[in-house]
Amino acid sequence: MKNLQEATERICDLKGSLVAMDALMAALIRVLPAEQRAALRTAFDGNAEVARTVMLHASISELSIAAFERDVERTAALIGS
């Protein structure tokens, strides 16, 4: 990045993209039948655990880990049990 303005614009772009992706995923989850949601929950829990393991061994900020955990909890609640 050439300067702080470019970096700020890129961060805002990434945030907007993330919000759009989040809206899409929430809509997709809501239209899934119960049995597919159950399968998704199992797969999601496993993938989240793998991601936790990777983050433990990576140079990553505590803020990123906290955001990950918050979003995992929110997504798990959206999927249901």
PDB file of N, CA, C and O in Angstrom:
ATOM      1  N   MET A   1       0.831  -1.170   0.000  1.00  0.00           N
ATOM      2  CA  MET A   1       0.000   0.000   0.000  1.00  0.00           C
ATOM      3  C   MET A   1       0.886   1.247   0.000  1.00  0.00           C
ATOM      4  O   MET A   1       1.857   1.341   0.751  1.00  0.00           O
ATOM      5  N   LYS A   2       0.532   2.182  -0.847  1.00  0.00           N
ATOM      6  CA  LYS A   2       1.342   3.392  -0.957  1.00  0.00           C
ATOM      7  C   LYS A   2       1.168   4.317   0.234  1.00  0.00           C
ATOM      8  O   LYS A   2       2.109   4.991   0.654  1.00  0.00           O
ATOM      9  N   ASN A   3      -0.038   4.345   0.772  1.00  0.00           N
ATOM     10  CA  ASN A   3      -0.254   5.270   1.890  1.00  0.00           C
ATOM     11  C   ASN A   3      -1.417   4.790   2.754  1.00  0.00           C
ATOM     12  O   ASN A   3      -2.082   3.797   2.457  1.00  0.00           O
ATOM     13  N   LEU A   4      -1.628   5.521   3.809  1.00  0.00           N
ATOM     14  CA  LEU A   4      -2.668   5.157   4.759  1.00  0.00           C
ATOM     15  C   LEU A   4      -4.059   5.211   4.129  1.00  0.00           C
ATOM     16  O   LEU A   4      -4.915   4.393   4.464  1.00  0.00           O
ATOM     17  N   GLN A   5      -4.295   6.156   3.228  1.00  0.00           N
ATOM     18  CA  GLN A   5      -5.598   6.266   2.567  1.00  0.00           C
ATOM     19  C   GLN A   5      -5.906   5.005   1.772  1.00  0.00           C
ATOM     20  O   GLN A   5      -7.023   4.491   1.836  1.00  0.00           O
ATOM     21  N   GLU A   6      -4.936   4.507   1.028  1.00  0.00           N
ATOM     22  CA  GLU A   6      -5.138   3.266   0.263  1.00  0.00           C
ATOM     23  C   GLU A   6      -5.426   2.093   1.189  1.00  0.00           C
ATOM     24  O   GLU A   6      -6.306   1.277   0.912  1.00  0.00           O
ATOM     25  N   ALA A   7      -4.693   2.012   2.273  1.00  0.00           N
ATOM     26  CA  ALA A   7      -4.904   0.925   3.230  1.00  0.00           C
ATOM     27  C   ALA A   7      -6.300   1.007   3.832  1.00  0.00           C
ATOM     28  O   ALA A   7      -6.981  -0.011   3.961  1.00  0.00           O
ATOM     29  N   THR A   8      -6.726   2.198   4.198  1.00  0.00           N
ATOM     30  CA  THR A   8      -8.060   2.389   4.763  1.00  0.00           C
ATOM     31  C   THR A   8      -9.136   2.008   3.759  1.00  0.00           C
ATOM     32  O   THR A   8     -10.111   1.347   4.119  1.00  0.00           O
ATOM     33  N   GLU A   9      -8.974   2.414   2.512  1.00  0.00           N
ATOM     34  CA  GLU A   9      -9.944   2.069   1.470  1.00  0.00           C
ATOM     35  C   GLU A   9     -10.011   0.561   1.268  1.00  0.00           C
ATOM     36  O   GLU A   9     -11.096   0.009   1.084  1.00  0.00           O
ATOM     37  N   ARG A  10      -8.883  -0.100   1.301  1.00  0.00           N
ATOM     38  CA  ARG A  10      -8.852  -1.556   1.120  1.00  0.00           C
ATOM     39  C   ARG A  10      -9.533  -2.268   2.285  1.00  0.00           C
ATOM     40  O   ARG A  10     -10.270  -3.233   2.078  1.00  0.00           O
ATOM     41  N   ILE A  11      -9.294  -1.802   3.495  1.00  0.00           N
ATOM     42  CA  ILE A  11      -9.948  -2.388   4.669  1.00  0.00           C
ATOM     43  C   ILE A  11     -11.463  -2.224   4.567  1.00  0.00           C
ATOM     44  O   ILE A  11     -12.209  -3.161   4.851  1.00  0.00           O
ATOM     45  N   CYS A  12     -11.915  -1.049   4.168  1.00  0.00           N
ATOM     46  CA  CYS A  12     -13.358  -0.808   4.007  1.00  0.00           C
ATOM     47  C   CYS A  12     -13.935  -1.707   2.920  1.00  0.00           C
ATOM     48  O   CYS A  12     -15.044  -2.221   3.068  1.00  0.00           O
ATOM     49  N   ASP A  13     -13.203  -1.900   1.839  1.00  0.00           N
ATOM     50  CA  ASP A  13     -13.642  -2.782   0.757  1.00  0.00           C
ATOM     51  C   ASP A  13     -13.782  -4.219   1.268  1.00  0.00           C
ATOM     52  O   ASP A  13     -14.771  -4.894   0.981  1.00  0.00           O
ATOM     53  N   LEU A  14     -12.801  -4.670   2.013  1.00  0.00           N
ATOM     54  CA  LEU A  14     -12.848  -6.019   2.567  1.00  0.00           C
ATOM     55  C   LEU A  14     -14.012  -6.184   3.545  1.00  0.00           C
ATOM     56  O   LEU A  14     -14.671  -7.224   3.552  1.00  0.00           O
ATOM     57  N   LYS A  15     -14.264  -5.182   4.359  1.00  0.00           N
ATOM     58  CA  LYS A  15     -15.385  -5.246   5.304  1.00  0.00           C
ATOM     59  C   LYS A  15     -16.709  -5.352   4.564  1.00  0.00           C
ATOM     60  O   LYS A  15     -17.573  -6.147   4.935  1.00  0.00           O
ATOM     61  N   GLY A  16     -16.868  -4.552   3.521  1.00  0.00           N
ATOM     62  CA  GLY A  16     -18.101  -4.607   2.733  1.00  0.00           C
ATOM     63  C   GLY A  16     -18.293  -5.962   2.085  1.00  0.00           C
ATOM     64  O   GLY A  16     -19.404  -6.491   2.065  1.00  0.00           O
ATOM     65  N   SER A  17     -17.223  -6.528   1.557  1.00  0.00           N
ATOM     66  CA  SER A  17     -17.293  -7.854   0.948  1.00  0.00           C
ATOM     67  C   SER A  17     -17.655  -8.907   1.980  1.00  0.00           C
ATOM     68  O   SER A  17     -18.435  -9.816   1.696  1.00  0.00           O
ATOM     69  N   LEU A  18     -17.100  -8.792   3.159  1.00  0.00           N
ATOM     70  CA  LEU A  18     -17.386  -9.749   4.228  1.00  0.00           C
ATOM     71  C   LEU A  18     -18.849  -9.680   4.665  1.00  0.00           C
ATOM     72  O   LEU A  18     -19.473 -10.713   4.905  1.00  0.00           O
ATOM     73  N   VAL A  19     -19.388  -8.489   4.768  1.00  0.00           N
ATOM     74  CA  VAL A  19     -20.795  -8.342   5.157  1.00  0.00           C
ATOM     75  C   VAL A  19     -21.703  -8.945   4.088  1.00  0.00           C
ATOM     76  O   VAL A  19     -22.690  -9.604   4.416  1.00  0.00           O
ATOM     77  N   ALA A  20     -21.381  -8.728   2.818  1.00  0.00           N
ATOM     78  CA  ALA A  20     -22.182  -9.308   1.733  1.00  0.00           C
ATOM     79  C   ALA A  20     -22.118 -10.837   1.769  1.00  0.00           C
ATOM     80  O   ALA A  20     -23.140 -11.500   1.589  1.00  0.00           O
ATOM     81  N   MET A  21     -20.947 -11.393   1.996  1.00  0.00           N
ATOM     82  CA  MET A  21     -20.789 -12.843   2.083  1.00  0.00           C
ATOM     83  C   MET A  21     -21.549 -13.393   3.287  1.00  0.00           C
ATOM     84  O   MET A  21     -22.150 -14.465   3.206  1.00  0.00           O
ATOM     85  N   ASP A  22     -21.523 -12.673   4.389  1.00  0.00           N
ATOM     86  CA  ASP A  22     -22.242 -13.085   5.580  1.00  0.00           C
ATOM     87  C   ASP A  22     -23.747 -13.116   5.315  1.00  0.00           C
ATOM     88  O   ASP A  22     -24.428 -14.048   5.742  1.00  0.00           O
ATOM     89  N   ALA A  23     -24.259 -12.133   4.633  1.00  0.00           N
ATOM     90  CA  ALA A  23     -25.686 -12.103   4.299  1.00  0.00           C
ATOM     91  C   ALA A  23     -26.062 -13.276   3.400  1.00  0.00           C
ATOM     92  O   ALA A  23     -27.113 -13.890   3.585  1.00  0.00           O
ATOM     93  N   LEU A  24     -25.219 -13.586   2.440  1.00  0.00           N
ATOM     94  CA  LEU A  24     -25.469 -14.715   1.550  1.00  0.00           C
ATOM     95  C   LEU A  24     -25.482 -16.027   2.324  1.00  0.00           C
ATOM     96  O   LEU A  24     -26.387 -16.843   2.146  1.00  0.00           O
ATOM     97  N   MET A  25     -24.490 -16.236   3.176  1.00  0.00           N
ATOM     98  CA  MET A  25     -24.420 -17.483   3.934  1.00  0.00           C
ATOM     99  C   MET A  25     -25.623 -17.637   4.869  1.00  0.00           C
ATOM    100  O   MET A  25     -26.163 -18.735   5.008  1.00  0.00           O
ATOM    101  N   ALA A  26     -26.040 -16.551   5.503  1.00  0.00           N
ATOM    102  CA  ALA A  26     -27.205 -16.618   6.394  1.00  0.00           C
ATOM    103  C   ALA A  26     -28.453 -17.008   5.611  1.00  0.00           C
ATOM    104  O   ALA A  26     -29.258 -17.809   6.085  1.00  0.00           O
ATOM    105  N   ALA A  27     -28.617 -16.450   4.424  1.00  0.00           N
ATOM    106  CA  ALA A  27     -29.775 -16.790   3.596  1.00  0.00           C
ATOM    107  C   ALA A  27     -29.731 -18.254   3.161  1.00  0.00           C
ATOM    108  O   ALA A  27     -30.749 -18.946   3.189  1.00  0.00           O
ATOM    109  N   LEU A  28     -28.564 -18.714   2.765  1.00  0.00           N
ATOM    110  CA  LEU A  28     -28.427 -20.117   2.347  1.00  0.00           C
ATOM    111  C   LEU A  28     -28.734 -21.075   3.495  1.00  0.00           C
ATOM    112  O   LEU A  28     -29.415 -22.082   3.303  1.00  0.00           O
ATOM    113  N   ILE A  29     -28.238 -20.763   4.670  1.00  0.00           N
ATOM    114  CA  ILE A  29     -28.474 -21.626   5.830  1.00  0.00           C
ATOM    115  C   ILE A  29     -29.963 -21.688   6.152  1.00  0.00           C
ATOM    116  O   ILE A  29     -30.484 -22.758   6.465  1.00  0.00           O
ATOM    117  N   ARG A  30     -30.638 -20.571   6.081  1.00  0.00           N
ATOM    118  CA  ARG A  30     -32.064 -20.523   6.438  1.00  0.00           C
ATOM    119  C   ARG A  30     -32.941 -21.369   5.533  1.00  0.00           C
ATOM    120  O   ARG A  30     -33.995 -21.835   5.966  1.00  0.00           O
ATOM    121  N   VAL A  31     -32.535 -21.580   4.291  1.00  0.00           N
ATOM    122  CA  VAL A  31     -33.380 -22.348   3.367  1.00  0.00           C
ATOM    123  C   VAL A  31     -33.041 -23.836   3.350  1.00  0.00           C
ATOM    124  O   VAL A  31     -33.701 -24.610   2.655  1.00  0.00           O
ATOM    125  N   LEU A  32     -32.031 -24.242   4.097  1.00  0.00           N
ATOM    126  CA  LEU A  32     -31.674 -25.661   4.146  1.00  0.00           C
ATOM    127  C   LEU A  32     -32.681 -26.456   4.967  1.00  0.00           C
ATOM    128  O   LEU A  32     -33.153 -25.980   6.000  1.00  0.00           O
ATOM    129  N   PRO A  33     -33.013 -27.665   4.516  1.00  0.00           N
ATOM    130  CA  PRO A  33     -33.845 -28.554   5.341  1.00  0.00           C
ATOM    131  C   PRO A  33     -33.096 -28.959   6.616  1.00  0.00           C
ATOM    132  O   PRO A  33     -31.870 -28.879   6.683  1.00  0.00           O
ATOM    133  N   ALA A  34     -33.848 -29.389   7.609  1.00  0.00           N
ATOM    134  CA  ALA A  34     -33.279 -29.716   8.926  1.00  0.00           C
ATOM    135  C   ALA A  34     -32.152 -30.744   8.845  1.00  0.00           C
ATOM    136  O   ALA A  34     -31.131 -30.580   9.513  1.00  0.00           O
ATOM    137  N   GLU A  35     -32.312 -31.797   8.044  1.00  0.00           N
ATOM    138  CA  GLU A  35     -31.269 -32.827   7.977  1.00  0.00           C
ATOM    139  C   GLU A  35     -29.982 -32.290   7.349  1.00  0.00           C
ATOM    140  O   GLU A  35     -28.886 -32.702   7.731  1.00  0.00           O
ATOM    141  N   GLN A  36     -30.110 -31.387   6.404  1.00  0.00           N
ATOM    142  CA  GLN A  36     -28.910 -30.791   5.819  1.00  0.00           C
ATOM    143  C   GLN A  36     -28.259 -29.802   6.772  1.00  0.00           C
ATOM    144  O   GLN A  36     -27.037 -29.657   6.786  1.00  0.00           O
ATOM    145  N   ARG A  37     -29.071 -29.128   7.565  1.00  0.00           N
ATOM    146  CA  ARG A  37     -28.505 -28.238   8.586  1.00  0.00           C
ATOM    147  C   ARG A  37     -27.707 -29.038   9.613  1.00  0.00           C
ATOM    148  O   ARG A  37     -26.647 -28.601  10.060  1.00  0.00           O
ATOM    149  N   ALA A  38     -28.217 -30.201   9.982  1.00  0.00           N
ATOM    150  CA  ALA A  38     -27.501 -31.048  10.944  1.00  0.00           C
ATOM    151  C   ALA A  38     -26.152 -31.479  10.378  1.00  0.00           C
ATOM    152  O   ALA A  38     -25.142 -31.457  11.081  1.00  0.00           O
ATOM    153  N   ALA A  39     -26.139 -31.868   9.116  1.00  0.00           N
ATOM    154  CA  ALA A  39     -24.884 -32.262   8.477  1.00  0.00           C
ATOM    155  C   ALA A  39     -23.936 -31.063   8.366  1.00  0.00           C
ATOM    156  O   ALA A  39     -22.728 -31.193   8.562  1.00  0.00           O
ATOM    157  N   LEU A  40     -24.501 -29.901   8.049  1.00  0.00           N
ATOM    158  CA  LEU A  40     -23.690 -28.686   7.974  1.00  0.00           C
ATOM    159  C   LEU A  40     -23.085 -28.362   9.326  1.00  0.00           C
ATOM    160  O   LEU A  40     -21.917 -27.983   9.406  1.00  0.00           O
ATOM    161  N   ARG A  41     -23.862 -28.504  10.388  1.00  0.00           N
ATOM    162  CA  ARG A  41     -23.370 -28.206  11.732  1.00  0.00           C
ATOM    163  C   ARG A  41     -22.191 -29.098  12.092  1.00  0.00           C
ATOM    164  O   ARG A  41     -21.202 -28.629  12.655  1.00  0.00           O
ATOM    165  N   THR A  42     -22.294 -30.381  11.769  1.00  0.00           N
ATOM    166  CA  THR A  42     -21.197 -31.312  12.052  1.00  0.00           C
ATOM    167  C   THR A  42     -19.938 -30.914  11.283  1.00  0.00           C
ATOM    168  O   THR A  42     -18.843 -30.876  11.842  1.00  0.00           O
ATOM    169  N   ALA A  43     -20.109 -30.623  10.009  1.00  0.00           N
ATOM    170  CA  ALA A  43     -18.959 -30.229   9.174  1.00  0.00           C
ATOM    171  C   ALA A  43     -18.388 -28.897   9.648  1.00  0.00           C
ATOM    172  O   ALA A  43     -17.169 -28.730   9.707  1.00  0.00           O
ATOM    173  N   PHE A  44     -19.251 -27.960   9.982  1.00  0.00           N
ATOM    174  CA  PHE A  44     -18.798 -26.641  10.445  1.00  0.00           C
ATOM    175  C   PHE A  44     -18.006 -26.749  11.742  1.00  0.00           C
ATOM    176  O   PHE A  44     -16.949 -26.135  11.887  1.00  0.00           O
ATOM    177  N   ASP A  45     -18.527 -27.535  12.688  1.00  0.00           N
ATOM    178  CA  ASP A  45     -17.819 -27.712  13.961  1.00  0.00           C
ATOM    179  C   ASP A  45     -16.419 -28.287  13.736  1.00  0.00           C
ATOM    180  O   ASP A  45     -15.452 -27.849  14.359  1.00  0.00           O
ATOM    181  N   GLY A  46     -16.322 -29.260  12.850  1.00  0.00           N
ATOM    182  CA  GLY A  46     -15.015 -29.852  12.555  1.00  0.00           C
ATOM    183  C   GLY A  46     -14.067 -28.858  11.897  1.00  0.00           C
ATOM    184  O   GLY A  46     -12.891 -28.780  12.250  1.00  0.00           O
ATOM    185  N   ASN A  47     -14.587 -28.107  10.947  1.00  0.00           N
ATOM    186  CA  ASN A  47     -13.741 -27.120  10.263  1.00  0.00           C
ATOM    187  C   ASN A  47     -13.315 -25.992  11.193  1.00  0.00           C
ATOM    188  O   ASN A  47     -12.192 -25.496  11.100  1.00  0.00           O
ATOM    189  N   ALA A  48     -14.212 -25.586  12.091  1.00  0.00           N
ATOM    190  CA  ALA A  48     -13.864 -24.542  13.054  1.00  0.00           C
ATOM    191  C   ALA A  48     -12.754 -25.019  13.983  1.00  0.00           C
ATOM    192  O   ALA A  48     -11.862 -24.247  14.335  1.00  0.00           O
ATOM    193  N   GLU A  49     -12.808 -26.280  14.376  1.00  0.00           N
ATOM    194  CA  GLU A  49     -11.756 -26.823  15.244  1.00  0.00           C
ATOM    195  C   GLU A  49     -10.409 -26.876  14.531  1.00  0.00           C
ATOM    196  O   GLU A  49      -9.373 -26.587  15.129  1.00  0.00           O
ATOM    197  N   VAL A  50     -10.424 -27.242  13.267  1.00  0.00           N
ATOM    198  CA  VAL A  50      -9.179 -27.236  12.478  1.00  0.00           C
ATOM    199  C   VAL A  50      -8.632 -25.807  12.392  1.00  0.00           C
ATOM    200  O   VAL A  50      -7.431 -25.587  12.548  1.00  0.00           O
ATOM    201  N   ALA A  51      -9.514 -24.846  12.145  1.00  0.00           N
ATOM    202  CA  ALA A  51      -9.075 -23.450  12.057  1.00  0.00           C
ATOM    203  C   ALA A  51      -8.473 -22.980  13.374  1.00  0.00           C
ATOM    204  O   ALA A  51      -7.476 -22.259  13.377  1.00  0.00           O
ATOM    205  N   ARG A  52      -9.072 -23.384  14.496  1.00  0.00           N
ATOM    206  CA  ARG A  52      -8.512 -23.027  15.813  1.00  0.00           C
ATOM    207  C   ARG A  52      -7.090 -23.563  15.957  1.00  0.00           C
ATOM    208  O   ARG A  52      -6.193 -22.862  16.425  1.00  0.00           O
ATOM    209  N   THR A  53      -6.902 -24.800  15.552  1.00  0.00           N
ATOM    210  CA  THR A  53      -5.576 -25.413  15.654  1.00  0.00           C
ATOM    211  C   THR A  53      -4.566 -24.665  14.796  1.00  0.00           C
ATOM    212  O   THR A  53      -3.438 -24.422  15.224  1.00  0.00           O
ATOM    213  N   VAL A  54      -4.970 -24.306  13.604  1.00  0.00           N
ATOM    214  CA  VAL A  54      -4.075 -23.554  12.716  1.00  0.00           C
ATOM    215  C   VAL A  54      -3.724 -22.207  13.328  1.00  0.00           C
ATOM    216  O   VAL A  54      -2.568 -21.786  13.295  1.00  0.00           O
ATOM    217  N   MET A  55      -4.728 -21.531  13.889  1.00  0.00           N
ATOM    218  CA  MET A  55      -4.466 -20.212  14.474  1.00  0.00           C
ATOM    219  C   MET A  55      -3.567 -20.280  15.701  1.00  0.00           C
ATOM    220  O   MET A  55      -2.827 -19.338  15.981  1.00  0.00           O
ATOM    221  N   LEU A  56      -3.625 -21.381  16.428  1.00  0.00           N
ATOM    222  CA  LEU A  56      -2.747 -21.526  17.592  1.00  0.00           C
ATOM    223  C   LEU A  56      -1.277 -21.528  17.198  1.00  0.00           C
ATOM    224  O   LEU A  56      -0.413 -21.109  17.969  1.00  0.00           O
ATOM    225  N   HIS A  57      -1.006 -22.004  15.989  1.00  0.00           N
ATOM    226  CA  HIS A  57       0.378 -22.135  15.539  1.00  0.00           C
ATOM    227  C   HIS A  57       0.760 -21.063  14.523  1.00  0.00           C
ATOM    228  O   HIS A  57       1.782 -21.182  13.847  1.00  0.00           O
ATOM    229  N   ALA A  58      -0.047 -20.031  14.415  1.00  0.00           N
ATOM    230  CA  ALA A  58       0.225 -18.960  13.459  1.00  0.00           C
ATOM    231  C   ALA A  58       0.444 -17.643  14.208  1.00  0.00           C
ATOM    232  O   ALA A  58       0.020 -17.468  15.350  1.00  0.00           O
ATOM    233  N   SER A  59       1.100 -16.759  13.537  1.00  0.00           N
ATOM    234  CA  SER A  59       1.289 -15.419  14.080  1.00  0.00           C
ATOM    235  C   SER A  59       0.036 -14.609  13.753  1.00  0.00           C
ATOM    236  O   SER A  59      -0.095 -14.051  12.664  1.00  0.00           O
ATOM    237  N   ILE A  60      -0.878 -14.557  14.716  1.00  0.00           N
ATOM    238  CA  ILE A  60      -2.162 -13.897  14.494  1.00  0.00           C
ATOM    239  C   ILE A  60      -2.557 -13.159  15.766  1.00  0.00           C
ATOM    240  O   ILE A  60      -2.274 -13.623  16.871  1.00  0.00           O
ATOM    241  N   SER A  61      -3.199 -12.029  15.614  1.00  0.00           N
ATOM    242  CA  SER A  61      -3.529 -11.205  16.779  1.00  0.00           C
ATOM    243  C   SER A  61      -4.676 -11.809  17.582  1.00  0.00           C
ATOM    244  O   SER A  61      -5.495 -12.570  17.068  1.00  0.00           O
ATOM    245  N   GLU A  62      -4.703 -11.445  18.847  1.00  0.00           N
ATOM    246  CA  GLU A  62      -5.793 -11.870  19.729  1.00  0.00           C
ATOM    247  C   GLU A  62      -7.128 -11.302  19.246  1.00  0.00           C
ATOM    248  O   GLU A  62      -8.173 -11.925  19.434  1.00  0.00           O
ATOM    249  N   LEU A  63      -7.094 -10.129  18.629  1.00  0.00           N
ATOM    250  CA  LEU A  63      -8.324  -9.540  18.096  1.00  0.00           C
ATOM    251  C   LEU A  63      -8.910 -10.411  16.989  1.00  0.00           C
ATOM    252  O   LEU A  63     -10.126 -10.585  16.905  1.00  0.00           O
ATOM    253  N   SER A  64      -8.044 -10.954  16.148  1.00  0.00           N
ATOM    254  CA  SER A  64      -8.513 -11.833  15.074  1.00  0.00           C
ATOM    255  C   SER A  64      -9.093 -13.124  15.637  1.00  0.00           C
ATOM    256  O   SER A  64     -10.115 -13.613  15.153  1.00  0.00           O
ATOM    257  N   ILE A  65      -8.453 -13.665  16.640  1.00  0.00           N
ATOM    258  CA  ILE A  65      -8.948 -14.897  17.263  1.00  0.00           C
ATOM    259  C   ILE A  65     -10.296 -14.635  17.934  1.00  0.00           C
ATOM    260  O   ILE A  65     -11.210 -15.453  17.827  1.00  0.00           O
ATOM    261  N   ALA A  66     -10.424 -13.515  18.617  1.00  0.00           N
ATOM    262  CA  ALA A  66     -11.693 -13.174  19.276  1.00  0.00           C
ATOM    263  C   ALA A  66     -12.806 -12.995  18.239  1.00  0.00           C
ATOM    264  O   ALA A  66     -13.932 -13.447  18.450  1.00  0.00           O
ATOM    265  N   ALA A  67     -12.494 -12.342  17.127  1.00  0.00           N
ATOM    266  CA  ALA A  67     -13.493 -12.158  16.067  1.00  0.00           C
ATOM    267  C   ALA A  67     -13.899 -13.506  15.483  1.00  0.00           C
ATOM    268  O   ALA A  67     -15.077 -13.739  15.209  1.00  0.00           O
ATOM    269  N   PHE A  68     -12.929 -14.388  15.295  1.00  0.00           N
ATOM    270  CA  PHE A  68     -13.216 -15.726  14.785  1.00  0.00           C
ATOM    271  C   PHE A  68     -14.171 -16.455  15.724  1.00  0.00           C
ATOM    272  O   PHE A  68     -15.179 -17.007  15.282  1.00  0.00           O
ATOM    273  N   GLU A  69     -13.858 -16.456  17.006  1.00  0.00           N
ATOM    274  CA  GLU A  69     -14.691 -17.166  17.978  1.00  0.00           C
ATOM    275  C   GLU A  69     -16.103 -16.583  18.043  1.00  0.00           C
ATOM    276  O   GLU A  69     -17.079 -17.325  18.149  1.00  0.00           O
ATOM    277  N   ARG A  70     -16.207 -15.273  17.978  1.00  0.00           N
ATOM    278  CA  ARG A  70     -17.518 -14.625  17.990  1.00  0.00           C
ATOM    279  C   ARG A  70     -18.337 -15.037  16.770  1.00  0.00           C
ATOM    280  O   ARG A  70     -19.524 -15.340  16.890  1.00  0.00           O
ATOM    281  N   ASP A  71     -17.706 -15.047  15.599  1.00  0.00           N
ATOM    282  CA  ASP A  71     -18.425 -15.414  14.376  1.00  0.00           C
ATOM    283  C   ASP A  71     -18.753 -16.902  14.329  1.00  0.00           C
ATOM    284  O   ASP A  71     -19.798 -17.287  13.804  1.00  0.00           O
ATOM    285  N   VAL A  72     -17.885 -17.733  14.865  1.00  0.00           N
ATOM    286  CA  VAL A  72     -18.182 -19.170  14.929  1.00  0.00           C
ATOM    287  C   VAL A  72     -19.405 -19.400  15.810  1.00  0.00           C
ATOM    288  O   VAL A  72     -20.293 -20.173  15.449  1.00  0.00           O
ATOM    289  N   GLU A  73     -19.457 -18.741  16.950  1.00  0.00           N
ATOM    290  CA  GLU A  73     -20.597 -18.889  17.852  1.00  0.00           C
ATOM    291  C   GLU A  73     -21.882 -18.399  17.185  1.00  0.00           C
ATOM    292  O   GLU A  73     -22.923 -19.047  17.290  1.00  0.00           O
ATOM    293  N   ARG A  74     -21.812 -17.276  16.511  1.00  0.00           N
ATOM    294  CA  ARG A  74     -22.993 -16.728  15.841  1.00  0.00           C
ATOM    295  C   ARG A  74     -23.461 -17.640  14.710  1.00  0.00           C
ATOM    296  O   ARG A  74     -24.659 -17.872  14.547  1.00  0.00           O
ATOM    297  N   THR A  75     -22.515 -18.152  13.932  1.00  0.00           N
ATOM    298  CA  THR A  75     -22.876 -19.037  12.826  1.00  0.00           C
ATOM    299  C   THR A  75     -23.442 -20.356  13.327  1.00  0.00           C
ATOM    300  O   THR A  75     -24.405 -20.876  12.763  1.00  0.00           O
ATOM    301  N   ALA A  76     -22.850 -20.899  14.384  1.00  0.00           N
ATOM    302  CA  ALA A  76     -23.370 -22.140  14.963  1.00  0.00           C
ATOM    303  C   ALA A  76     -24.802 -21.948  15.436  1.00  0.00           C
ATOM    304  O   ALA A  76     -25.638 -22.834  15.257  1.00  0.00           O
ATOM    305  N   ALA A  77     -25.094 -20.806  16.036  1.00  0.00           N
ATOM    306  CA  ALA A  77     -26.463 -20.534  16.479  1.00  0.00           C
ATOM    307  C   ALA A  77     -27.405 -20.396  15.290  1.00  0.00           C
ATOM    308  O   ALA A  77     -28.561 -20.813  15.358  1.00  0.00           O
ATOM    309  N   LEU A  78     -26.917 -19.816  14.212  1.00  0.00           N
ATOM    310  CA  LEU A  78     -27.738 -19.676  13.011  1.00  0.00           C
ATOM    311  C   LEU A  78     -28.056 -21.037  12.405  1.00  0.00           C
ATOM    312  O   LEU A  78     -29.182 -21.276  11.969  1.00  0.00           O
ATOM    313  N   ILE A  79     -27.073 -21.925  12.376  1.00  0.00           N
ATOM    314  CA  ILE A  79     -27.283 -23.263  11.840  1.00  0.00           C
ATOM    315  C   ILE A  79     -28.234 -24.048  12.745  1.00  0.00           C
ATOM    316  O   ILE A  79     -29.107 -24.768  12.261  1.00  0.00           O
ATOM    317  N   GLY A  80     -28.061 -23.905  14.042  1.00  0.00           N
ATOM    318  CA  GLY A  80     -28.889 -24.642  14.999  1.00  0.00           C
ATOM    319  C   GLY A  80     -28.217 -25.949  15.391  1.00  0.00           C
ATOM    320  O   GLY A  80     -27.127 -26.273  14.919  1.00  0.00           O
ATOM    321  N   SER A  81     -28.886 -26.689  16.261  1.00  0.00           N
ATOM    322  CA  SER A  81     -28.281 -27.947  16.734  1.00  0.00           C
ATOM    323  C   SER A  81     -28.743 -29.126  15.913  1.00  0.00           C
ATOM    324  O   SER A  81     -28.334 -30.258  16.173  1.00  0.00           O
TER     325      SER A  81
END
